[in-house]
Amino acid sequence: MLHQEFLFFVGLVLWIAILYNLEEADSSWGNYLKGILVFGLAQLPALFFSWHKSRLKANLNRKRYIGYWLICFGLCLPASTLFTIWLKPWGFFEGVIFVSGILALVLEVILEVNRYFQLQVKHVNWLKKLDLDGAILLSLVLVSVILGAMGVSSLEKPEYLEKGYLLIYLELNFRLIFHHFWTFLSYSFQFLLMYLCGYLLFYINSHFLVSRILKEQGRVMYALSVLATVAFLYPVLGQFLISLPINSLMGETISSNPFKMENAFSAAGIMVVSLPIVLALQWARQNSRIVALEKEKTQTELDLLRQQLNPHFFFNTLNNLYALSLQQAKEAPESILQLSELMRYVIYRGKEDLVGIAEEVKYIQDYIQLQRLRLRRNLTLEFVTEIDNEDQPIAPLLLIIFVENAFKHGIEPAEEGAVLKLFLKCKAGTLYFSCENSFEQPVAGKTPGIGLMNLERRLALLYPGEHMLKTEINKSIFKAELYLNLL
């Protein structure tokens, strides 16, 4: 979502306005709207920066981006907050305006820290492999350890003892934990066993009852299977939990009679509550498989298109060298060296998902120079570029197709002088490229090139809904235009 973080800051302004309105003696829409204006003014730099953040990240290097960030949140945000406090519109309390500025800074820090940890998680293999079951088990272990620590921290404190039963409070005493370390391990292990009983019911429901019975045999068989599973397990699990020493210490959290129906209701409740969660997760898993298959299909198709593009390039450049060798031209060694550089780009960089826009421009310039060495007619060439960020990522070997098409179908067949005009503008993540070349009517029966057809398909796969390709013929001039959103 392009402006997602901007919506977060808008939400922050709205919540502050709502809470301030509730504290007023006269809560009204008028006070609410005034609050939005006041707190929005105080947070204006944060709102402005969040709206343009994606564009700044795309077009600035890391050093410049950090500089802009510090100017916005280290200088402009405090200045706008202090200005709003000085202005004091409608008599708003200065402390609330100040807090709103602090909260905007806190929100931005949270977003940046979250982004950093998301990038770190991508490089941690065990986190990548952690599935739902592993995450649940890890959470149960952590909760059990925390409860065990809190239970030990409540020992030796009479206020936490009620009728001989230990009450667990939100308190951690590391001295007591160290002093009663084996008791801490015992409590933690027993809490973990209690939670694992519930996890067993969830696991059976998730991996057997839903995935097999419900999916293959329907709802009636699933309901009967749940009843049978609960009948089989709840007395056994109940007796197991009763036998744990911590049960009597905490005041018999489980009924002393394992056959009581409340134990059955608890087991059935876990099944019922986990059902929508399991169904949602299975739907998400199935949807992920579909997306992965579609991505694999798209990648396969892109690879096939690239395999078609490379021979197109090879044929053209080898024809160049053949013509130069026939002429015994002194430019032949230089042309071979240039060809090797072009081949290296096609073979190695062409396999990358993205390259810098400057690399594409250099490749086009080298290709044109190689082509001009063998032309026997005058070529009027014009190549204008307007690029604000030479590192702007773009899919490789897109723009060269226009130039190859111009030489193959326009410039090479020309009987006299030829014209080639290229214009490239890449600013703020938006690219415009136009290619105009003199055009000769094709010979009847000649098969058209595959370059532009492949380009249209590659654009549809790489930039769906983010591109527009136009071609037109005006008298003897063929013009192709590409509009592309690179953000």
Steps between C-alpha positions, in 0.01 A plus 500: 500500500664818374397743780439253782722679752327829421171336601661395829588861579151613401362235735723633778365853447143370506551301820658794681211721386247241620662459843533877545135542401393241758686687775320824417187587693317559173581217258386600154583468134625857506759427769597179319565681171692773682716230658574350158613840370715580805671163534531471122682834497733384776580179309506656152868415425442136596190484280687658208802270537291183532307591183825531300700231682481230231607746233788631713624147568489419130681811380749579778803313618513392864710796617273763344187323621628498859581869465147582386359282779701684766397838360133401506477327838791668677433857389171555317278286727617669825470840327143436384406368845645805677338731245161340565554534877589868452198549275277323754191489273161484674677486835626144457709373791873531423585165659272305268649670192849419626405137563355473148838601355677246720257227392563580133874453557439177694280365219767575240768329711275195542448481123872525428591243767230266368637535146853427625394183681297384200814527288699314765243219519547438127863407572428271797448150367332347804239777509427443132436132567285562809145388420180550701549192718856604579388853582226371733740267680757776538233732640384233746856452624547874551166539679577201722841639595349841581224346712756281676713806578196693625392204714840473668511879545172475694646257754588614851247783475197458729290748300515256206369209705125464535354206693824308447493547124771686312385798294714600203550874459671701231834514680850376424750459782829371360642439847220256580524344153872434553448382858216261400636412157389135503154604614495750212586221253233276654231768475597586143498136393160434659349810338639381168341158547165664572518706182617201297178321589306776329749502213442128448130567439588783260749280314252215456234743381736676259690208348238224502142603565490811280754408232365148450156445650341841435665543161430152368188380685302813587367681805292220653792258511722778635258579786474132593880468487538799735259342749683167482839667544382703801344191659823308458741769619334723757494250793862401433622858471292602800654228717848596380449867591354409840813298580729799448619641836449857383125436466454466876744784568301742283165398643382213277469680170370167361207323661602207719259276308646446150159388366322826577334654196674833551824327400328368187367847422852642534639243257214552255543878536860475383381306196225749417709812556790365295277399206474844330870558565591169339270565203646848449855366518425220256343751261807722531729200443304398192501856371878517553542184292293654221705820511824298499383299198401817316836658584681189378298505179576870451872445560504212253332716238746784564792261459360381168461860384859576599619196307324643196650846555860383523510332154339815358793699634758239397377492142520878467847540650651204313372652178687816597829314545449307179459824305811651661711191429399510133612862485822415690427809702745615766205543735448122515716435813333785686161369393582154632598652835177700511305191408657308788391774742148493361491120520619514860216735587242282324622173648569611857309821577211394278420221747457743789154611604602866508791715385576871530354724230851632427611149402216473250595838350867396470396177333286688245783745425750217442254316280438808284873563466555143386221530247631828359838345421356293218238739359590635154247782515468803718312455826354804667513398866355684797499346848381725784480380861355666809566279802487616862613169651742285301449210743125485435424126465346373176460158340798438267486492120168682468599823327751342262214323321381833361847574361546152356161526334592844359822372343357175369178630345575868441864602473664196337251475208526875431638580155625844596559678830320381813372673811498372858376718787497366854371680807514358852358675805510331839396711797327423830469132413316569173659415165418629153688368197437586138666363188451662159663356190467530126285219371495296178190305404566128561551266208194287427519159666777601740447372853484783756743501790413354836658783702201726561264205550731360768531846654122531536483163673795575730345830602173324580685253723748737666293818531132401490280808502807725533590554135368636171654421160400697190619469140408709199609561140493854366598504133852356501562525877432216743460610863478281810431641847520330838360636827610299802446532876812361668394549864 
